[in-house]
Amino acid sequence: MDRLNELPVWVFHDKRDDIIPCEESVRMVDSINSAGRNTKLTTYGKGTHDA
């Protein structure tokens, strides 16, 4: 599992997702970054659950 510490993570989520709220991705990215990682989050606003 240690080798995953250097794996880049880039999360994509649509703000209008009607299945999983975008706030869940925000919370996940914040948690990962607070552990010392550099995770990116990109959000969209035109789709739903297909980002």
C-alpha distance matrix in Angstrom:
0.0 3.8 5.4 5.5 7.5 10.3 10.6 14.0 14.8 18.4 19.7 23.2 25.3 29.1 30.9 33.1 30.5 32.3 29.4 26.6 27.9 26.8 26.4 23.2 21.6 23.1 21.7 18.2 18.4 20.1 17.5 14.7 17.2 18.3 14.9 15.7 14.5 17.2 17.2 20.4 22.4 25.4 27.9 30.8 34.0 35.8 33.8 32.3 29.2 29.0 27.5
3.8 0.0 3.8 5.3 5.5 8.2 9.8 13.3 14.8 18.6 20.3 24.0 26.4 30.2 31.9 34.5 32.1 34.2 31.6 28.5 29.4 28.0 27.3 24.5 22.6 23.6 22.3 18.9 18.5 19.8 17.4 14.3 16.1 17.1 13.5 13.6 12.7 15.6 16.4 19.9 22.4 25.6 28.3 31.5 34.8 36.8 35.2 34.0 31.1 30.8 28.9
5.4 3.8 0.0 3.8 5.4 6.3 7.5 11.2 13.3 17.1 19.3 22.8 25.6 29.4 31.5 34.0 31.7 34.0 31.6 28.6 29.7 28.0 27.8 25.1 22.7 23.9 23.2 19.7 18.9 20.7 18.8 15.3 16.9 18.6 15.3 14.7 13.1 15.2 15.8 18.9 21.6 24.5 27.4 30.4 33.9 35.6 34.0 33.1 30.3 29.5 27.5
5.5 5.3 3.8 0.0 3.8 5.4 5.0 8.6 10.0 13.7 15.7 19.2 21.9 25.7 27.7 30.2 27.9 30.3 27.8 24.9 25.9 24.2 24.1 21.4 19.0 20.3 19.7 16.1 15.4 17.5 15.7 12.3 14.2 16.2 13.3 13.1 10.8 12.7 12.7 15.8 18.2 21.0 23.8 26.8 30.2 32.0 30.4 29.4 26.6 26.0 23.9
7.5 5.5 5.4 3.8 0.0 3.8 5.6 8.3 9.9 13.7 15.8 19.6 22.2 25.9 27.6 30.4 28.5 31.0 28.8 25.5 26.0 24.0 23.4 21.1 18.6 19.3 18.6 15.3 14.1 15.6 13.8 10.3 11.5 13.3 10.2 9.5 7.7 10.2 11.1 14.6 17.4 20.6 23.5 26.8 30.2 32.3 31.1 30.2 27.7 27.3 24.9
10.3 8.2 6.3 5.4 3.8 0.0 3.8 6.3 9.1 12.7 15.5 19.1 22.2 25.9 27.8 30.7 29.0 31.8 29.9 26.7 27.1 24.8 24.6 22.6 19.7 20.2 20.2 17.0 15.1 16.8 15.9 12.1 12.5 14.9 12.5 10.7 8.2 9.4 10.6 13.7 16.9 19.7 23.0 26.2 29.7 31.8 30.8 30.3 28.0 27.1 24.5
10.6 9.8 7.5 5.0 5.6 3.8 0.0 3.8 6.4 9.9 12.7 16.1 19.3 23.0 25.2 28.0 26.1 28.9 27.0 24.1 24.7 22.5 22.8 20.6 17.6 18.7 19.0 15.6 13.9 16.4 15.7 11.9 12.9 15.8 13.8 12.6 9.4 9.8 9.6 12.1 14.9 17.4 20.6 23.5 27.1 28.8 27.6 27.2 24.7 23.7 21.2
14.0 13.3 11.2 8.6 8.3 6.3 3.8 0.0 3.8 6.7 10.0 13.3 16.7 20.3 22.4 25.4 23.9 27.0 25.5 22.5 22.8 20.2 20.7 19.0 15.6 16.4 17.4 14.4 12.0 14.6 14.8 11.2 11.5 15.0 13.8 12.3 8.6 7.6 6.8 8.6 11.6 13.9 17.4 20.2 23.9 25.8 24.9 24.8 22.7 21.6 18.7
14.8 14.8 13.3 10.0 9.9 9.1 6.4 3.8 0.0 3.8 6.4 10.0 13.1 16.8 18.9 21.8 20.2 23.2 21.7 18.7 19.0 16.4 17.1 15.4 11.9 13.0 14.2 11.2 9.0 12.2 12.6 9.4 10.3 13.9 13.3 12.6 8.9 7.7 5.1 6.5 8.7 11.1 14.2 17.2 20.8 22.7 21.6 21.3 19.2 18.4 15.5
18.4 18.6 17.1 13.7 13.7 12.7 9.9 6.7 3.8 0.0 3.8 6.7 10.2 13.6 15.9 18.8 17.6 20.9 19.9 17.2 17.2 14.2 15.4 14.4 10.6 11.7 13.8 11.4 9.0 12.3 13.7 11.3 11.6 15.3 15.6 14.9 11.3 9.1 5.9 4.7 5.8 7.6 10.8 13.6 17.2 19.1 18.3 18.4 16.7 15.7 12.5
19.7 20.3 19.3 15.7 15.8 15.5 12.7 10.0 6.4 3.8 0.0 3.8 6.7 10.4 12.6 15.3 13.9 17.2 16.2 13.4 13.4 10.6 12.1 11.0 7.3 9.1 11.4 9.4 7.7 11.3 12.9 11.3 12.2 15.6 16.3 16.4 13.2 11.4 7.6 6.1 4.7 6.2 8.3 11.2 14.6 16.5 15.4 15.0 13.3 12.8 9.8
23.2 24.0 22.8 19.2 19.6 19.1 16.1 13.3 10.0 6.7 3.8 0.0 3.8 7.1 9.8 12.3 11.2 14.7 14.4 12.2 12.2 9.3 11.9 11.5 8.2 10.0 13.0 11.7 10.5 13.8 15.8 14.7 15.5 18.7 19.8 19.9 16.8 14.7 11.0 8.6 5.9 4.9 5.8 7.8 11.2 12.8 11.7 11.7 10.4 9.7 6.3
25.3 26.4 25.6 21.9 22.2 22.2 19.3 16.7 13.1 10.2 6.7 3.8 0.0 3.8 6.4 8.7 7.6 11.2 11.2 9.1 8.7 6.1 9.3 9.4 7.0 9.0 12.1 11.7 11.3 14.1 16.1 16.0 16.9 19.7 21.1 21.8 19.0 17.2 13.5 11.2 7.7 6.5 4.9 6.3 8.8 10.7 9.4 8.7 7.8 8.3 5.5
29.1 30.2 29.4 25.7 25.9 25.9 23.0 20.3 16.8 13.6 10.4 7.1 3.8 0.0 3.8 5.4 5.4 9.2 10.4 9.4 8.6 6.5 10.1 11.2 9.8 11.2 14.4 14.7 14.5 16.9 19.1 19.4 20.1 22.7 24.4 25.1 22.5 20.5 16.9 14.2 10.6 8.5 5.3 4.5 5.6 7.3 6.2 5.8 6.6 7.6 5.6
30.9 31.9 31.5 27.7 27.6 27.8 25.2 22.4 18.9 15.9 12.6 9.8 6.4 3.8 0.0 3.8 5.6 8.8 10.8 9.6 7.4 5.3 8.4 10.6 10.0 10.5 13.5 14.8 14.8 16.4 18.9 19.9 20.3 22.4 24.6 25.5 23.3 21.4 18.1 15.5 11.7 9.9 6.3 5.9 5.3 8.1 8.0 7.4 9.1 10.9 9.4
33.1 34.5 34.0 30.2 30.4 30.7 28.0 25.4 21.8 18.8 15.3 12.3 8.7 5.4 3.8 0.0 3.8 6.1 9.1 9.2 7.7 7.5 10.6 12.5 12.6 13.7 16.3 17.5 18.0 19.7 21.9 22.9 23.7 25.7 27.8 28.9 26.7 24.9 21.4 19.0 15.2 13.3 9.6 8.1 6.2 7.3 6.5 5.0 7.7 10.1 9.9
30.5 32.1 31.7 27.9 28.5 29.0 26.1 23.9 20.2 17.6 13.9 11.2 7.6 5.4 5.6 3.8 0.0 3.8 5.6 5.9 5.9 6.6 10.1 10.7 11.0 13.0 15.2 15.8 16.9 19.0 20.6 21.5 22.8 24.8 26.5 27.9 25.5 24.2 20.5 18.5 14.8 13.5 10.4 9.5 8.9 9.6 7.3 4.1 4.7 8.0 8.5
32.3 34.2 34.0 30.3 31.0 31.8 28.9 27.0 23.2 20.9 17.2 14.7 11.2 9.2 8.8 6.1 3.8 0.0 3.8 6.1 6.7 9.1 11.7 12.1 13.4 15.5 17.0 17.8 19.5 21.3 22.6 23.8 25.5 27.1 28.7 30.4 28.3 27.3 23.6 21.9 18.3 17.2 14.1 13.2 12.0 12.2 9.8 6.2 6.6 10.3 11.8
29.4 31.6 31.6 27.8 28.8 29.9 27.0 25.5 21.7 19.9 16.2 14.4 11.2 10.4 10.8 9.1 5.6 3.8 0.0 3.8 6.5 9.3 11.7 10.9 12.4 15.1 16.0 16.2 18.3 20.5 21.1 22.1 24.3 25.9 27.1 29.0 26.9 26.3 22.6 21.4 18.1 17.6 15.1 14.9 14.5 14.9 11.9 8.2 6.5 10.2 11.9
26.6 28.5 28.6 24.9 25.5 26.7 24.1 22.5 18.7 17.2 13.4 12.2 9.1 9.4 9.6 9.2 5.9 6.1 3.8 0.0 3.8 6.4 8.4 7.1 8.7 11.5 12.2 12.4 14.6 16.7 17.3 18.4 20.6 22.1 23.3 25.3 23.3 22.8 19.2 18.3 15.1 15.2 13.1 13.8 14.1 15.3 12.8 9.4 7.6 10.9 11.4
27.9 29.4 29.7 25.9 26.0 27.1 24.7 22.8 19.0 17.2 13.4 12.2 8.7 8.6 7.4 7.7 5.9 6.7 6.5 3.8 0.0 3.8 5.3 5.7 7.7 9.3 10.4 11.7 13.5 15.0 16.2 17.8 19.4 20.7 22.5 24.4 22.7 21.9 18.5 17.3 13.9 14.0 11.5 12.5 12.5 14.5 12.8 10.0 9.4 12.6 12.3
26.8 28.0 28.0 24.2 24.0 24.8 22.5 20.2 16.4 14.2 10.6 9.3 6.1 6.5 5.3 7.5 6.6 9.1 9.3 6.4 3.8 0.0 3.8 5.3 5.5 6.5 8.8 10.1 11.0 12.6 14.4 15.7 16.8 18.5 20.5 21.9 20.0 18.9 15.5 13.9 10.4 10.4 8.0 9.7 10.4 13.0 12.0 10.1 9.8 12.2 10.8
26.4 27.3 27.8 24.1 23.4 24.6 22.8 20.7 17.1 15.4 12.1 11.9 9.3 10.1 8.4 10.6 10.1 11.7 11.7 8.4 5.3 3.8 0.0 3.8 5.4 4.9 6.0 8.5 9.8 10.3 12.1 14.2 15.1 16.2 18.4 20.2 18.9 18.2 15.3 14.3 11.2 12.2 10.5 12.8 13.4 16.4 15.7 13.7 13.4 15.9 14.4
23.2 24.5 25.1 21.4 21.1 22.6 20.6 19.0 15.4 14.4 11.0 11.5 9.4 11.2 10.6 12.5 10.7 12.1 10.9 7.1 5.7 5.3 3.8 0.0 3.8 5.4 5.1 6.1 8.6 9.9 10.6 12.3 14.2 15.3 16.9 19.0 17.6 17.4 14.3 14.1 11.4 13.1 12.0 14.4 15.6 18.2 16.8 14.4 13.0 15.5 14.2
21.6 22.6 22.7 19.0 18.6 19.7 17.6 15.6 11.9 10.6 7.3 8.2 7.0 9.8 10.0 12.6 11.0 13.4 12.4 8.7 7.7 5.5 5.4 3.8 0.0 3.8 5.4 5.0 6.0 8.4 9.7 10.5 12.1 14.0 15.5 17.0 15.0 14.3 11.0 10.4 7.8 9.7 9.4 12.3 14.3 16.9 15.7 14.0 12.5 14.1 12.1
23.1 23.6 23.9 20.3 19.3 20.2 18.7 16.4 13.0 11.7 9.1 10.0 9.0 11.2 10.5 13.7 13.0 15.5 15.1 11.5 9.3 6.5 4.9 5.4 3.8 0.0 3.8 5.5 5.3 6.1 8.5 10.0 10.5 12.1 14.4 15.7 14.2 13.4 10.5 9.9 7.4 9.7 9.4 12.8 14.6 17.8 17.3 16.0 15.3 16.9 14.5
21.7 22.3 23.2 19.7 18.6 20.2 19.0 17.4 14.2 13.8 11.4 13.0 12.1 14.4 13.5 16.3 15.2 17.0 16.0 12.2 10.4 8.8 6.0 5.1 5.4 3.8 0.0 3.8 5.6 5.1 6.1 8.7 9.9 10.5 12.6 14.7 13.9 14.0 11.7 12.2 10.5 13.2 13.2 16.4 18.1 21.2 20.4 18.6 17.4 19.4 17.4
18.2 18.9 19.7 16.1 15.3 17.0 15.6 14.4 11.2 11.4 9.4 11.7 11.7 14.7 14.8 17.5 15.8 17.8 16.2 12.4 11.7 10.1 8.5 6.1 5.0 5.5 3.8 0.0 3.8 5.5 5.1 6.2 8.6 9.9 10.9 13.1 11.7 12.2 9.6 10.8 9.8 12.8 13.5 16.9 19.1 21.8 20.6 18.9 17.1 18.5 16.5
18.4 18.5 18.9 15.4 14.1 15.1 13.9 12.0 9.0 9.0 7.7 10.5 11.3 14.5 14.8 18.0 16.9 19.5 18.3 14.6 13.5 11.0 9.8 8.6 6.0 5.3 5.6 3.8 0.0 3.8 5.4 5.1 6.0 8.5 9.9 11.0 9.2 8.8 6.2 7.3 6.9 10.5 12.0 15.7 18.3 21.2 20.5 19.4 18.0 18.9 16.2
20.1 19.8 20.7 17.5 15.6 16.8 16.4 14.6 12.2 12.3 11.3 13.8 14.1 16.9 16.4 19.7 19.0 21.3 20.5 16.7 15.0 12.6 10.3 9.9 8.4 6.1 5.1 5.5 3.8 0.0 3.8 5.5 5.1 6.0 8.7 10.1 9.5 9.6 8.3 9.6 9.5 12.9 14.1 17.8 20.1 23.4 23.0 21.9 20.8 22.0 19.4
17.5 17.4 18.8 15.7 13.8 15.9 15.7 14.8 12.6 13.7 12.9 15.8 16.1 19.1 18.9 21.9 20.6 22.6 21.1 17.3 16.2 14.4 12.1 10.6 9.7 8.5 6.1 5.1 5.4 3.8 0.0 3.8 5.5 5.1 6.5 9.2 9.1 10.6 9.6 11.9 12.2 15.8 17.0 20.7 23.0 26.0 25.2 23.7 22.1 23.4 21.1
14.7 14.3 15.3 12.3 10.3 12.1 11.9 11.2 9.4 11.3 11.3 14.7 16.0 19.4 19.9 22.9 21.5 23.8 22.1 18.4 17.8 15.7 14.2 12.3 10.5 10.0 8.7 6.2 5.1 5.5 3.8 0.0 3.8 5.5 5.3 7.0 5.9 7.7 6.9 10.0 11.2 15.0 17.0 20.6 23.4 26.2 25.3 24.1 22.2 23.0 20.5
17.2 16.1 16.9 14.2 11.5 12.5 12.9 11.5 10.3 11.6 12.2 15.5 16.9 20.1 20.3 23.7 22.8 25.5 24.3 20.6 19.4 16.8 15.1 14.2 12.1 10.5 9.9 8.6 6.0 5.1 5.5 3.8 0.0 3.8 5.2 5.2 4.6 5.6 6.1 9.0 10.8 14.5 16.8 20.6 23.4 26.5 26.1 25.3 23.9 24.5 21.6
18.3 17.1 18.6 16.2 13.3 14.9 15.8 15.0 13.9 15.3 15.6 18.7 19.7 22.7 22.4 25.7 24.8 27.1 25.9 22.1 20.7 18.5 16.2 15.3 14.0 12.1 10.5 9.9 8.5 6.0 5.1 5.5 3.8 0.0 3.8 5.3 7.1 8.9 9.9 12.6 14.0 17.7 19.6 23.4 25.9 29.1 28.8 27.7 26.3 27.3 24.6
14.9 13.5 15.3 13.3 10.2 12.5 13.8 13.8 13.3 15.6 16.3 19.8 21.1 24.4 24.6 27.8 26.5 28.7 27.1 23.3 22.5 20.5 18.4 16.9 15.5 14.4 12.6 10.9 9.9 8.7 6.5 5.3 5.2 3.8 0.0 3.8 5.9 9.1 10.4 13.8 15.7 19.5 21.6 25.4 28.1 31.1 30.4 29.2 27.4 28.2 25.7
15.7 13.6 14.7 13.1 9.5 10.7 12.6 12.3 12.6 14.9 16.4 19.9 21.8 25.1 25.5 28.9 27.9 30.4 29.0 25.3 24.4 21.9 20.2 19.0 17.0 15.7 14.7 13.1 11.0 10.1 9.2 7.0 5.2 5.3 3.8 0.0 3.8 6.8 9.3 12.8 15.4 19.0 21.7 25.4 28.4 31.4 31.0 30.3 28.6 29.0 26.1
14.5 12.7 13.1 10.8 7.7 8.2 9.4 8.6 8.9 11.3 13.2 16.8 19.0 22.5 23.3 26.7 25.5 28.3 26.9 23.3 22.7 20.0 18.9 17.6 15.0 14.2 13.9 11.7 9.2 9.5 9.1 5.9 4.6 7.1 5.9 3.8 0.0 3.8 6.0 9.7 12.6 16.2 19.1 22.7 25.9 28.7 28.2 27.6 25.9 25.9 22.9
17.2 15.6 15.2 12.7 10.2 9.4 9.8 7.6 7.7 9.1 11.4 14.7 17.2 20.5 21.4 24.9 24.2 27.3 26.3 22.8 21.9 18.9 18.2 17.4 14.3 13.4 14.0 12.2 8.8 9.6 10.6 7.7 5.6 8.9 9.1 6.8 3.8 0.0 3.8 6.7 10.1 13.3 16.5 20.1 23.4 26.2 26.0 25.9 24.5 24.2 20.9
17.2 16.4 15.8 12.7 11.1 10.6 9.6 6.8 5.1 5.9 7.6 11.0 13.5 16.9 18.1 21.4 20.5 23.6 22.6 19.2 18.5 15.5 15.3 14.3 11.0 10.5 11.7 9.6 6.2 8.3 9.6 6.9 6.1 9.9 10.4 9.3 6.0 3.8 0.0 3.8 6.8 10.2 13.3 16.8 20.2 22.8 22.4 22.1 20.7 20.4 17.3
20.4 19.9 18.9 15.8 14.6 13.7 12.1 8.6 6.5 4.7 6.1 8.6 11.2 14.2 15.5 19.0 18.5 21.9 21.4 18.3 17.3 13.9 14.3 14.1 10.4 9.9 12.2 10.8 7.3 9.6 11.9 10.0 9.0 12.6 13.8 12.8 9.7 6.7 3.8 0.0 3.8 6.7 10.1 13.5 16.9 19.6 19.5 19.7 18.7 18.2 14.7
22.4 22.4 21.6 18.2 17.4 16.9 14.9 11.6 8.7 5.8 4.7 5.9 7.7 10.6 11.7 15.2 14.8 18.3 18.1 15.1 13.9 10.4 11.2 11.4 7.8 7.4 10.5 9.8 6.9 9.5 12.2 11.2 10.8 14.0 15.7 15.4 12.6 10.1 6.8 3.8 0.0 3.8 6.5 10.1 13.4 16.2 16.1 16.2 15.5 15.4 11.9
25.4 25.6 24.5 21.0 20.6 19.7 17.4 13.9 11.1 7.6 6.2 4.9 6.5 8.5 9.9 13.3 13.5 17.2 17.6 15.2 14.0 10.4 12.2 13.1 9.7 9.7 13.2 12.8 10.5 12.9 15.8 15.0 14.5 17.7 19.5 19.0 16.2 13.3 10.2 6.7 3.8 0.0 3.8 6.9 10.4 12.9 13.2 14.0 13.9 13.4 9.7
27.9 28.3 27.4 23.8 23.5 23.0 20.6 17.4 14.2 10.8 8.3 5.8 4.9 5.3 6.3 9.6 10.4 14.1 15.1 13.1 11.5 8.0 10.5 12.0 9.4 9.4 13.2 13.5 12.0 14.1 17.0 17.0 16.8 19.6 21.6 21.7 19.1 16.5 13.3 10.1 6.5 3.8 0.0 3.8 6.9 9.8 10.3 11.0 11.6 11.7 8.3
30.8 31.5 30.4 26.8 26.8 26.2 23.5 20.2 17.2 13.6 11.2 7.8 6.3 4.5 5.9 8.1 9.5 13.2 14.9 13.8 12.5 9.7 12.8 14.4 12.3 12.8 16.4 16.9 15.7 17.8 20.7 20.6 20.6 23.4 25.4 25.4 22.7 20.1 16.8 13.5 10.1 6.9 3.8 0.0 3.8 6.1 7.2 8.9 10.5 10.1 7.3
34.0 34.8 33.9 30.2 30.2 29.7 27.1 23.9 20.8 17.2 14.6 11.2 8.8 5.6 5.3 6.2 8.9 12.0 14.5 14.1 12.5 10.4 13.4 15.6 14.3 14.6 18.1 19.1 18.3 20.1 23.0 23.4 23.4 25.9 28.1 28.4 25.9 23.4 20.2 16.9 13.4 10.4 6.9 3.8 0.0 3.8 6.0 8.0 10.7 11.1 9.4
35.8 36.8 35.6 32.0 32.3 31.8 28.8 25.8 22.7 19.1 16.5 12.8 10.7 7.3 8.1 7.3 9.6 12.2 14.9 15.3 14.5 13.0 16.4 18.2 16.9 17.8 21.2 21.8 21.2 23.4 26.0 26.2 26.5 29.1 31.1 31.4 28.7 26.2 22.8 19.6 16.2 12.9 9.8 6.1 3.8 0.0 3.8 7.0 10.2 9.9 9.1
33.8 35.2 34.0 30.4 31.1 30.8 27.6 24.9 21.6 18.3 15.4 11.7 9.4 6.2 8.0 6.5 7.3 9.8 11.9 12.8 12.8 12.0 15.7 16.8 15.7 17.3 20.4 20.6 20.5 23.0 25.2 25.3 26.1 28.8 30.4 31.0 28.2 26.0 22.4 19.5 16.1 13.2 10.3 7.2 6.0 3.8 0.0 3.8 6.7 6.5 6.7
32.3 34.0 33.1 29.4 30.2 30.3 27.2 24.8 21.3 18.4 15.0 11.7 8.7 5.8 7.4 5.0 4.1 6.2 8.2 9.4 10.0 10.1 13.7 14.4 14.0 16.0 18.6 18.9 19.4 21.9 23.7 24.1 25.3 27.7 29.2 30.3 27.6 25.9 22.1 19.7 16.2 14.0 11.0 8.9 8.0 7.0 3.8 0.0 3.8 5.7 7.0
29.2 31.1 30.3 26.6 27.7 28.0 24.7 22.7 19.2 16.7 13.3 10.4 7.8 6.6 9.1 7.7 4.7 6.6 6.5 7.6 9.4 9.8 13.4 13.0 12.5 15.3 17.4 17.1 18.0 20.8 22.1 22.2 23.9 26.3 27.4 28.6 25.9 24.5 20.7 18.7 15.5 13.9 11.6 10.5 10.7 10.2 6.7 3.8 0.0 3.8 5.9
29.0 30.8 29.5 26.0 27.3 27.1 23.7 21.6 18.4 15.7 12.8 9.7 8.3 7.6 10.9 10.1 8.0 10.3 10.2 10.9 12.6 12.2 15.9 15.5 14.1 16.9 19.4 18.5 18.9 22.0 23.4 23.0 24.5 27.3 28.2 29.0 25.9 24.2 20.4 18.2 15.4 13.4 11.7 10.1 11.1 9.9 6.5 5.7 3.8 0.0 3.8
27.5 28.9 27.5 23.9 24.9 24.5 21.2 18.7 15.5 12.5 9.8 6.3 5.5 5.6 9.4 9.9 8.5 11.8 11.9 11.4 12.3 10.8 14.4 14.2 12.1 14.5 17.4 16.5 16.2 19.4 21.1 20.5 21.6 24.6 25.7 26.1 22.9 20.9 17.3 14.7 11.9 9.7 8.3 7.3 9.4 9.1 6.7 7.0 5.9 3.8 0.0
